[in-house]
């Protein structure tokens, strides 16, 4: 699995160029590869086929499916994530599922986050992970990591992050806003000769555009890296984006 997709499937990754993983072989992994290629081509009817993979018996396959589903699912499909709660194998998987819910960028994930907070919120690490998820979707920072405070945040966010829009850091998501953050933080890191601080901007832009972002969180930004960022952002700007819309490989996932 790791060799095929280039890295551990549960880590933030780029899904590769069009056709890279198309397969005519049988087996769960090949089926998942073909679903991925269909999604890249804009066939989001295939998202429903990921549903059974959310509870797959193979641990790594399941983690990768959680990630892909989060990036391609619609508001209406988010609730399917609840089935994954029954197959949580360890605290690490629980933490990943919590963050994947934030990666849906959908307010429809908030009731599921509330459910997990009510069930596991006596664990400070779970509260911290829910807050991280809500930082991505709702823009919440500097909140005390206790169960009651997190539940209050979720209630407030549910009234604010409403469909049909998708949300990034408390605002309706828009690729242009995310590229501005990418450029600003990269320029600062370059000038100050320190590692760039980013929070999922490269992953969101890569998934939205289908073009891998040339820089990642924690990377030193030399002049040539900064030039790559400028070129990347210029290419993103030439694409068509609508505020509040979630994309996968340039395709509106609601289409």
BELSULUR-V483560 format. One record per backbone hydrogen bond with DSSP energy under -1.0 kcal/mol. NH is the residue of the N-H (numbers start at 1). CO is the residue of the C=O. Records with the same first field share a line. If there is no record, write none. Layout:
NH: CO + CO
This chain:
5: 1
6: 2
11: 8
20: 17
31: 27
32: 28
33: 29
34: 30
35: 31
36: 32
37: 33
38: 34
39: 35
40: 36
41: 37
42: 39
43: 38
44: 42
46: 43
50: 47
51: 48
54: 51
56: 53
62: 58
63: 59
64: 60
65: 61
66: 62
67: 63
68: 64
69: 65
70: 66
71: 67
72: 68
73: 69
78: 74
80: 77
81: 78
82: 79
83: 80
84: 81
85: 82
86: 83
87: 84
94: 90
95: 91
96: 92
97: 93
98: 94
99: 95
100: 96
101: 97
102: 98
103: 99
105: 102
109: 106
110: 107
113: 109
114: 110
115: 111
116: 112
117: 113
118: 114
119: 115
120: 116
121: 117
123: 120
127: 123
128: 124
129: 125
130: 126
131: 127
132: 128
133: 129
134: 130
135: 131
136: 132
137: 133
138: 134
146: 144
150: 146
151: 147
152: 148
153: 149
154: 150
155: 151
156: 152
157: 153
158: 154
161: 157
162: 160
166: 244
167: 105
168: 171
169: 136
170: 137
171: 168
173: 166
178: 174
179: 175
180: 176
181: 177
182: 178
183: 179
184: 180
185: 181
186: 182
187: 183
188: 184
189: 185
190: 186
191: 187
192: 188
194: 189
196: 219
204: 200
205: 201
206: 202
207: 203
208: 204
209: 205
210: 206
218: 196
219: 216
226: 222
227: 223
228: 224
229: 225
230: 226
231: 227
232: 228
233: 229
234: 230
235: 231
236: 232
237: 233
239: 236
244: 173
245: 242
248: 251
249: 207
250: 208
251: 248
253: 246
255: 252
